[in-house]
């Protein structure tokens, strides 16, 4: 079914939109992290490329909401009435979206009052944005871990991909925990691996949904002996 394929594809679209959007949104900004440099970036007029990048990031977050909802339905039906991993995956996915959206608040406030900020306040607003990224990395790790566990239990994905998700999720949680203890030492590699995992899951589900004999199975798959519950 076309709608199933489009819904499954939103995960891959999210990853691409966020990665490309981040590069474009930050194009031309300084690499220094001192207050004066941060303030200069906030006061600098945004180029067309920066605006396009920001729009892609916002749209990418919206796509993540759709993918989280679609993946929950697939995983929940596959797990059946005895499964419970899909529910925390859904919750962690939505929390990740909420944190990502909230992280834009300090940046928006900084741009709105850029001419009134001091370098120290500009640096603080930038640090708030960075701290939110650390937290989102932690919640994203929970999302990947629980979604992979649900996929492994319900046999929705290839076993190797589900196991890769378990490992990536654990690494994401560990990196996020370490980042909470020391934000400056946060390592984003597990977060990027999580994005790669979402890209792979989205691609596989989209391909399966495009096959006449598998679309219904993805939508209604229920283990033998279990009753389907939405």
Secondary structure, DSSP 8 states (H G I E B T S, - for coil): -HHHHHHHHHHHHHHHHHHHHHHHHTTT-----SHHHHHHHHHS---HHHHHHHHHHHHHHHHHHHHHHHHHHHHHHHH-TT--HHHHHHHHHHHHHHHHHHHHHHHHHHHHTGGG--HHHHHHHHHHHHHHHHHHHHHHHHHHHHHHHHHHHHT-S-HHHHHHHHHHHHHHHHHHHHHHH-GGG--THHHHHHHHHHHHHHHHHHHHHTSTTTHHHHHH---TT-----
